[in-house]
Amino acid sequence: MLKLKMPTAGTPYIFSDILHAKIGLFQSNRVFSKFRDILKEYLNVENLLFINSGTTANYIIYKVLKQIRKRVDQVEIILPAYTAPSLLLPIEAEGLTPVLVDIDPSTFNLDITKVAEKLNSKTLAVMPVHMFGLPCEVESLLKLTDGSDIFILEDGASALGTTVNKQHIGTTAPFGFYSLNRGKNVSTLAGGIVVLKNDDYSELFQQYVNELTTLHPLAQFIMFLKFIGLSLAVRPFTYTLMSPIVSKFKYTTLHSHFDSFKYTTMQAALGINIWKRINDLTERRIENGKALLNVFKNRNGIITPVIPEDAEAAFNQFPIVIDDLKKRKRLQKELLNQGIETTLMYEKPLHHIFPELNSPGDDPFPNATYLAEHLLLIPPHAQIRCSTINTIKEAVEAVF
Ligand SMILES: Cc1ncc(COP(=O)(O)O)c(C=O)c1O
C-alpha cells in the first residue's frame, strides 16, 4: 500500500484559491488596494507595499534607509549569525556591510544582550529576525537605540501570524517585512510585504516599488501554472506521488542572485481569498507548535526554544536542538518511516558559509554554530493533525 508522506511545508490551497488566482490574472490594479486594506487591518499598520519576494522587500527597505540616514558612512547592518543566508544578498546589493551577532541558545534568535557591543557610528540598522516563527525581542532593541540614528527593521519573513501581547511581530519597529514565498506561513507562490508602522516614508517606498518591472503577461500565466503545481504538491496524496519531482524544486543550493519585480494581480487575488481563512490557518500552526513543545520539552538531550509568555508563535518550522547527532539521525529515520519528513536547514551559520565573516582563533559565534549543526525542524503546518503529533511522539519515545 502507498505510504502517504506529509509535505514539510505549505499553505493547504483549496479549489477557490485556484479560481481566484485565475480571475486575478485579468484583474486591474485595484485588487492591490483591496489586499492592502485587508492586510493593513490584519496587521494593524498604517501602510504596506507588495513586491515579488521578502528579499526584495528587504532590499527596498535598505534603499530607503540609505536615503534617510543621517550620515553616508552609516553602512553596517547587524543581524544574527544564524539565519537565512539569502539575507546577505540585499546587504551586498546595496553596498552595505553585514555585522554578525551570536544567537541566544535559549530563544534560538538574536542575542539582544550582545547587540550593544556592535553598535557604533557606522551602524545603519539592526535586524532582529523572527526565525522559524519564534518572536525575537524588539522592544529592548528600540530602547537601546532610542535617540540614536540607528534604525530597527524586523525580518518577519517566516513568522507571519506570530504575535506578542496580541501585536503582530514585524510591526513593533518602524520597518518590517514578510515573505509570501512557497514554504512560508502563507504563500501566494512568491511575494513580499514591506510593513510600515507609520506613514512617514510611504511615498519614498512607493517610488522604489513603482520603478520595478512588471512581469510580462506570459510570465504571469506561467506563474499561475506553477501555482497549480504547488497547490497539488502541498497535499499529502499528490505530494507522495509527485515527491521525486517536488524534490527538484526544493531549495538546496545557496542563492547567489535575486530578481526584483512587481507583485502580480493574480497573487493579490489569491492572497485575498486565502485571507478569508487566515485565522484558522494561523491558529493551527500555533496549536501544533504548542503540542510539539509538549512532545519535546523536558527530554534529556533535546533543547526546545523558550517562548515568551505573552507570545503566540505561528511556527513556520518547529525547531529543536539535539545534542547527540546519532540520535538526531535515528529520529529523522523513525519519522521518515512514518511519512514525516524533517529538515536540517541551515546546516551552517553565516560565518561558516561565508569565511570572510569569520575571524581567526576561537569561533566568534559558538551558539549559532551549535544551533546550525544540531538543529532539527519538525513541520507544524495546518495539515498536521493530532494523529501526526501522536506519531511524532511515538517516534521520539523510541529514540529518547
Ligand atoms: C528569515 C528569512 N528572511 C528572509 C527570507 C527571504 O524571503 P524570500 O524567499 O521571499 O525572498 C527568508 C526566506 O527563506 C527567510 O527565511
The ligand as a Gaussian input file, in Angstrom:
#p B3LYP/6-31G(d) Opt

LIG

0 1
 C       14.296000      34.519000       7.762000
 C       14.148000      34.812000       6.297000
 N       14.290000      36.079000       5.853000
 C       14.135000      36.374000       4.542000
 C       13.847000      35.415000       3.614000
 C       13.701000      35.790000       2.155000
 O       12.366000      35.697000       1.700000
 P       12.030000      35.352000       0.166000
 O       12.286000      33.903000      -0.034000
 O       10.594000      35.711000      -0.026000
 O       12.925000      36.200000      -0.666000
 C       13.718000      34.092000       4.032000
 C       13.436000      33.029000       3.049000
 O       13.720000      31.875000       3.241000
 C       13.843000      33.778000       5.415000
 O       13.699000      32.536000       5.875000

